[in-house]
Amino acid sequence: MRNRRAALGDAWVDKSVAKANAFNAEFQHFITDYAWQGVWGRPGLDWKTRRIIVLAVTSALGRWDEFEIHLRGALTPGNAHTLTPEEVREALIQIAIYAGVPAANTGFAKALGILRELGMEPPAHPATEAWHPGVGRSVFTRSRPKIHATVREARRASSSHTIVLSHALGQDSAMWDAVANQLASVYRVICPDTRGHGRSQTSAGHLSMADLAADAARVIDEVADEPVIWVGLSMGGMIGQELALRHPDKVKALVLANSTCHYPEAARQAIQQRVATVEEQGLGAIAASTMARFFSEPFRTSQAAAVARHQRLLESTDPDGYIACALAISELDTRERLGKLKIPTLVLASEQDEGTPVEMAREMSGLIAQSRMVTLAGCAHLSAVECPEAFADVVGEFVAGL
């Protein structure tokens, strides 16, 4: 009976129990015993999952009376393990695929009626402004060269920060999908395509780190419209350093992942050799070796399809954009300036990163006054792809502590 009251609410249960008589009392007892304890009392599934299963099954079978009873119980404040309107919406969208659009359409209508009844009617929102939360809405800077970005609004209304996620050389904003979706549960997340990558414009000629930092500043001014927490991986971390040094009013915290503050001469020559190969043979000629640096051997073996997806991202990058950015990062050296940074900084390294080893991260962290360093186990250079949950957890903990 405790489970029954927790799920449906006292008012509904009192009304049902009051109908008991000599004819149906044993049935009432049967339902309470076998459904509400025998099933709902089992510890194997959490209550939210059980609620969603019931909504899915009752809508698929057209048991709309039962659907309404359980939906009202799931939405009523004070009941145990209630669902948010957003969770009900996601369940109904899932129901639309597997039980059909008519069932979901009826479910949405009944849910809206219950929300009104409970004083929780959602505000108006034009359908033309609805964006898939898993990819965000696409925007471009007003100024040129045009920089493309995706924007995921926080799924909780109380978001206190905007996070910008900046990708690695030869990738684009899609590199961040898993991390971005996890962080967007709490924060607004913006994922720009660096100039010459993704849907951003490519400009001819030499490109400097100052140019890339200026692009980042424009994204913050025109898309974020407030100071941000800049999370950059590899090239994105290099842009973040230059951005914070040249435009300190636009960044309130930094996460520098799998990055460096300078390349030794051997690494600079390796980058220049890759550039020469791309100029002569195209990006396909360096794709396999790049994936070997990006991902650990176990990940390449067990997640071959994911590696292939990121290889296609590399191969589809504009060669001129790749070359310009590669030459820009090869010239990076912020060692003499990092001491000027006065903002909280998290430096992330990976145990198996051969491109920017742990020693590089340790040197960079040591030059920044308010920095701390975390090393992720079991992943290589593209840690946000190989270990997205761990990456998002560490970043989320850092941001929550600001």
ChimeraX attribute file (.defattr): number of C-alpha atoms within 10 A of each C-alpha:
attribute: neighborCount
match mode: 1-to-1
recipient: residues
	/A:1	13
	/A:2	12
	/A:3	16
	/A:4	21
	/A:5	17
	/A:6	18
	/A:7	28
	/A:8	21
	/A:9	22
	/A:10	16
	/A:11	9
	/A:12	16
	/A:13	15
	/A:14	11
	/A:15	10
	/A:16	11
	/A:17	12
	/A:18	9
	/A:19	10
	/A:20	14
	/A:21	11
	/A:22	6
	/A:23	8
	/A:24	11
	/A:25	13
	/A:26	12
	/A:27	12
	/A:28	15
	/A:29	14
	/A:30	12
	/A:31	15
	/A:32	18
	/A:33	16
	/A:34	12
	/A:35	14
	/A:36	19
	/A:37	15
	/A:38	11
	/A:39	14
	/A:40	20
	/A:41	16
	/A:42	11
	/A:43	8
	/A:44	9
	/A:45	11
	/A:46	11
	/A:47	19
	/A:48	15
	/A:49	12
	/A:50	14
	/A:51	20
	/A:52	21
	/A:53	13
	/A:54	16
	/A:55	25
	/A:56	23
	/A:57	14
	/A:58	19
	/A:59	25
	/A:60	20
	/A:61	11
	/A:62	15
	/A:63	12
	/A:64	17
	/A:65	11
	/A:66	14
	/A:67	22
	/A:68	19
	/A:69	16
	/A:70	20
	/A:71	25
	/A:72	25
	/A:73	26
	/A:74	27
	/A:75	23
	/A:76	21
	/A:77	14
	/A:78	13
	/A:79	18
	/A:80	19
	/A:81	17
	/A:82	21
	/A:83	22
	/A:84	13
	/A:85	17
	/A:86	11
	/A:87	13
	/A:88	20
	/A:89	16
	/A:90	13
	/A:91	17
	/A:92	25
	/A:93	18
	/A:94	15
	/A:95	23
	/A:96	19
	/A:97	11
	/A:98	13
	/A:99	18
	/A:100	14
	/A:101	15
	/A:102	13
	/A:103	21
	/A:104	23
	/A:105	15
	/A:106	15
	/A:107	29
	/A:108	16
	/A:109	11
	/A:110	17
	/A:111	22
	/A:112	16
	/A:113	16
	/A:114	20
	/A:115	18
	/A:116	12
	/A:117	12
	/A:118	13
	/A:119	9
	/A:120	14
	/A:121	14
	/A:122	10
	/A:123	5
	/A:124	6
	/A:125	8
	/A:126	6
	/A:127	7
	/A:128	6
	/A:129	7
	/A:130	10
	/A:131	14
	/A:132	8
	/A:133	15
	/A:134	13
	/A:135	18
	/A:136	21
	/A:137	16
	/A:138	15
	/A:139	17
	/A:140	19
	/A:141	18
	/A:142	12
	/A:143	11
	/A:144	12
	/A:145	15
	/A:146	20
	/A:147	25
	/A:148	23
	/A:149	27
	/A:150	20
	/A:151	24
	/A:152	26
	/A:153	21
	/A:154	20
	/A:155	16
	/A:156	13
	/A:157	11
	/A:158	9
	/A:159	14
	/A:160	12
	/A:161	19
	/A:162	24
	/A:163	25
	/A:164	29
	/A:165	26
	/A:166	30
	/A:167	27
	/A:168	25
	/A:169	21
	/A:170	28
	/A:171	23
	/A:172	26
	/A:173	23
	/A:174	17
	/A:175	20
	/A:176	21
	/A:177	17
	/A:178	18
	/A:179	22
	/A:180	28
	/A:181	22
	/A:182	17
	/A:183	21
	/A:184	23
	/A:185	17
	/A:186	20
	/A:187	24
	/A:188	24
	/A:189	27
	/A:190	29
	/A:191	27
	/A:192	31
	/A:193	25
	/A:194	32
	/A:195	26
	/A:196	25
	/A:197	29
	/A:198	24
	/A:199	20
	/A:200	21
	/A:201	18
	/A:202	20
	/A:203	15
	/A:204	10
	/A:205	9
	/A:206	11
	/A:207	18
	/A:208	17
	/A:209	23
	/A:210	16
	/A:211	17
	/A:212	23
	/A:213	23
	/A:214	17
	/A:215	23
	/A:216	27
	/A:217	22
	/A:218	20
	/A:219	25
	/A:220	22
	/A:221	14
	/A:222	15
	/A:223	19
	/A:224	19
	/A:225	12
	/A:226	15
	/A:227	18
	/A:228	21
	/A:229	23
	/A:230	29
	/A:231	24
	/A:232	24
	/A:233	28
	/A:234	23
	/A:235	25
	/A:236	28
	/A:237	27
	/A:238	28
	/A:239	30
	/A:240	31
	/A:241	27
	/A:242	24
	/A:243	24
	/A:244	23
	/A:245	20
	/A:246	14
	/A:247	15
	/A:248	18
	/A:249	13
	/A:250	21
	/A:251	22
	/A:252	18
	/A:253	25
	/A:254	26
	/A:255	28
	/A:256	30
	/A:257	30
	/A:258	31
	/A:259	31
	/A:260	31
	/A:261	24
	/A:262	20
	/A:263	18
	/A:264	10
	/A:265	10
	/A:266	9
	/A:267	14
	/A:268	17
	/A:269	13
	/A:270	12
	/A:271	18
	/A:272	16
	/A:273	12
	/A:274	18
	/A:275	22
	/A:276	13
	/A:277	15
	/A:278	19
	/A:279	13
	/A:280	10
	/A:281	11
	/A:282	17
	/A:283	24
	/A:284	16
	/A:285	14
	/A:286	17
	/A:287	19
	/A:288	14
	/A:289	10
	/A:290	17
	/A:291	19
	/A:292	15
	/A:293	17
	/A:294	25
	/A:295	24
	/A:296	21
	/A:297	15
	/A:298	11
	/A:299	16
	/A:300	17
	/A:301	11
	/A:302	10
	/A:303	13
	/A:304	11
	/A:305	11
	/A:306	14
	/A:307	21
	/A:308	15
	/A:309	12
	/A:310	20
	/A:311	21
	/A:312	15
	/A:313	18
	/A:314	24
	/A:315	18
	/A:316	15
	/A:317	19
	/A:318	19
	/A:319	20
	/A:320	19
	/A:321	23
	/A:322	23
	/A:323	24
	/A:324	20
	/A:325	24
	/A:326	21
	/A:327	18
	/A:328	19
	/A:329	25
	/A:330	20
	/A:331	13
	/A:332	20
	/A:333	17
	/A:334	17
	/A:335	14
	/A:336	9
	/A:337	14
	/A:338	20
	/A:339	15
	/A:340	13
	/A:341	19
	/A:342	16
	/A:343	16
	/A:344	20
	/A:345	23
	/A:346	23
	/A:347	24
	/A:348	26
	/A:349	29
	/A:350	23
	/A:351	16
	/A:352	22
	/A:353	22
	/A:354	16
	/A:355	18
	/A:356	23
	/A:357	18
	/A:358	23
	/A:359	11
	/A:360	19
	/A:361	23
	/A:362	18
	/A:363	14
	/A:364	22
	/A:365	22
	/A:366	16
	/A:367	18
	/A:368	21
	/A:369	15
	/A:370	15
	/A:371	20
	/A:372	16
	/A:373	18
	/A:374	15
	/A:375	17
	/A:376	18
	/A:377	13
	/A:378	16
	/A:379	23
	/A:380	28
	/A:381	28
	/A:382	24
	/A:383	28
	/A:384	23
	/A:385	21
	/A:386	21
	/A:387	19
	/A:388	18
	/A:389	16
	/A:390	15
	/A:391	18
	/A:392	18
	/A:393	14
	/A:394	16
	/A:395	18
	/A:396	16
	/A:397	10
	/A:398	17
	/A:399	20
	/A:400	11
	/A:401	8
	/A:402	10
